[in-house]
């Protein structure tokens, strides 16, 4: 019985170490700070939802609305006038 319990403890310790190595915590700079806006917005190019602090908020002139993009490629594509095609759409053609 003692050997069985020792084996369970050793397995638990090894699994904890394994999971620490396989799934590390993300870097602190990726987490929102106290002054970040964590509201959910929809990308004006692709339509995906993302927290505001993770994307690019484009503020135009005073009379224009704010535009939100997932990344700089989506921002460039939007202003070039491209039409977004998801990866799933490209594989069916």
N, C-alpha and C positions, 0 to 999 in steps of 0.2 A: 504494500500500500504506500509506503514511504517513497519507493522508487517511482511509482505512478504519479504521485504528487510532484516530485522533483521534475519528472518529464514534462508535466503540464506547465510548470513554472518556466522551465527552459524554453519550451515551445512558445509560450506567451512573450518572453523577452526577445527571442529571435524574430517573431512576427512583428513586434513593435519596432525593432530596429529596421527590419525589411520595409515596413510601411513608411518609416521616416525617410529612408533613402529613395523609395519609389515615388512618394507623393510629398515632396517638400512644400513648405508654405510659400506662397507667392511673395515677391519683394514688397517691401513696405510702400514704395513709391507708386505701386499700382492700386493701393487702397485709397478710398476717398479721405480727404482731410476734413476738418470741422467746417471750413468755409466753402467746400465744394457743393455744387448743386447736384443732388442725386435723383432728381425727378426723371421720369422716363420720357424720352422723346422718340419720334419716328423719323428715320432718315428720309430726307426729301428726294433722294435719288432711288434708293432700293426699297424703302419701306420697312426695313428692319428696325426693331425697337432697341434702344440703348440708353444707358444713363447719360445725362448731359455732360458730366465731367469726363466721360470716356470718348466723346466725339468732338467734332469741330462745329462751333456755333458761329455762323457767318452773319454779321450785323451789317446790313446795307445802309441806304439813306434812311432818314427819319420816317418817310412815308412807306417804306417797304417793311415787310414782315421779316422776322429772323428766320434764317435757313439753318437747318441742322444736317450734318453729314457724319457717316460712320468713320470715314477716313479721307485723306486728301485726294485719293483717286476718284472717289465718288463726287467730291466737290468739283474737281476738274471736269469730269464727265457731265455733270449737271450743267455747268456753264458753257461747255462745248455744244450742248444740245443732244448728247447721246441718249439713247433709250436703253434702260437697264435690262439685261438679259441674265437670268439666273443660270448657274451652271447646269441645272437640270434641263433647262430649255435648250441649251446648246447641244446636249448629247442626243436629243430626240430628232434633230434635223439631219 
